[in-house]
């Protein structure tokens, strides 16, 4: 299959290619039972946006920059890039400024993002020094807007400050992201497993996690674990 780029979605100026996916799930070391083992597809992300962003995005961005400056944090130091994709805005924030950034979103009257709707992990093994992503959606009930914050860290140093002190409801969400992806939220009050058993090894939603598994019995039939099923090549 050709490795040509997909069409650029509406509202995105360009795409950034970070790798190529082979097979439906990019698995290695175990059988791909999907039937799409020969699939070859580029892995693309929206490229950074440039001012003017349009609409209320510029107003919020201006307020964030002013509020950060009032705390002696230049916006260029805290924000790596801004991405506009499908009418949503994402601020890629350096981890050392995450707590300050989250505090600004919560406390500034012109922002008032009262709720952080959690955090989830994403693993991009082909992205080099930024394989691990943590994505936070923030909701302002006062202004009826939503923004996203994304923090990128290398797999070899997957540490991100916990924002539980700013948004206490993120407690269990950070535990789940650590459990599934191995992102260490420093300062979390009790960063323990929440889905997997306490003695579980590894983090199951990482792209490099082996399929493995155990046989499953269903209505008298036994289904073998994924790595022992037939591979379609």
C-alpha positions, 0 to 999 in steps of 0.5 A: 500500500502506498505511504501517501499522506491522507487529505488534510482535515478541514481547519488544519493548515498542514500535517506533521508526519511522525512515523509509519504504522505497519499492520492494524495495531503496529504489533511486533513479537506476536501475531496480528490477528486482525487480517490487516498485517500488510497495512502501511499507513503514515502516522500524522499529527496536526502541525502547530498553528500560527496567529491569528487563531480566529474567534475566541481562541485569540482572546483566551490565548491573550489572557493566558499570556498576560496571566503567565507574564504576571507570574513571571513566566513568559508564554514562550517558555511555558507553551511549546506550541498551539494546535488548532484541530477540528475547531478545538485548541490545544496548548502544548505545555512544558511539564515544568510549567504545568501547575502554573498553567493549570492555576492560571486556567482555574483562577483568572476571571477571564478564563475560569476553567472550573473543571478539569475533565481528567487526563489520559495518556497517549503513546507514540513510540515513533516520535523520538524524544516525546513518546509519552503524551498526557492530555487534559481537557478543561471546561469553563462553565462560566464562559462555555468554552473548552481547551485542551492541554497536552504535555509531552515527555520522553519514555526514559523520563516519563515524569509529569507534575500532578495537578491534584493540588489544583484540580483534586478530581484528577486524583483517580484519572492520574492513577489510571494514566499511570496504571495504563501508560506508566506516566509518573505524576510526581506529587500525587498523594497515592499513585497506585494501580486502579484498574490492574492488580497491584502486582501487575507488571507493565502498562497495558495501553502502551503501543509496545505492550505485548498482546499476551493474555490468558485463555478465556472460556466462553459458553464451554469454548476456549479462546486462546490468548491473542499471541497464540491465535492464528496470524494472518499474513 
